[in-house]
Amino acid sequence: MQLPDRALPEAASPFASREALQIHIPKALNGFRYEYDGDRTVYLWLTARKTTGETDEYLVRLMFLHYPDWPPSVTFLNPDTKQYDGTHWPGVSGSQRLAFHARYGDAPAGMVCNSMTLEYYFWGGHNPPEDIRWSKVKHTFAATVAELVDHLNPPFYQGRQT
């Protein structure tokens, strides 16, 4: 198993995570195609749009083992296998807020480099300022989904990375 730069926090109570998800899923995922496994994992299908109008589909896995104290773990999966294999990642450019890394150092399933994802805090030595740091008081995973959607559209989305 690959270790993070700093120790991961203790997992949240499964009851607390599931309870928060039951409250947050309806608003965060309204209008999206998704599957919830009932135990802290959501599979979310997102459509990316190029400046030409062409679209690409992606499957995102959101894992909520530390939620709501921390944001969800986020990775892109092979849609045929629902497994991380480092393929099927989007490419973006020009953003100061987010980067997609199909492989990132010792991160076990790539990294969505954004303060609304768990990996951001534990791989890559990030130490964000307070104004963009995850806060369970002011954030839900709707913020995570919003960042993904924003970056899967012009002007950021550049097509498939892998």
C-alpha positions, 0 to 999 in steps of 0.5 A: 500500500502506498502511503500519503505524505502525512498520516490520513485522519481517522475514518469517520463513523460509518453511521455519520458518513451515511447520515450526511450522505443521505442529507447531501446526495439529493441536492448535490447530485440532482440532475446527475446520473449516479449510483450510491452503493449505500455504504459511502461510495458514489459512482458519478457519470459526468459529461465533459464538453470541448469548445467545439461542442464535442463531448466525452463521458467520464466515470468518477468514484467519490468515496466518503470514508472521512466525510463530512469532516473531510471532502470525498476521495475522488478518482476517475475510473475505467467505465467498463470495469469501474476500477482505477487503472490510470486511464480515462482521465480528462485533461485541463489547462488554464486553471489556478484551482484544479489539475487532474493527475492520472498518476501522482507520486504515491497517491494510490488512484491518481489525484484531483488536485483541488481543495475539495478532494481528500487527496489534496490534503495528504499527497503533494504537500498542499497547505491551502489558505483558510479561504479555500480549505475544506470546512464541514461547517460550510462545505458539502460534497456539492462543492466537489461536484461543482469544481469537477463540472466547472473544469469539465467545460470550456475554457478548461477542458482540453479532451482526454488525458489518457 
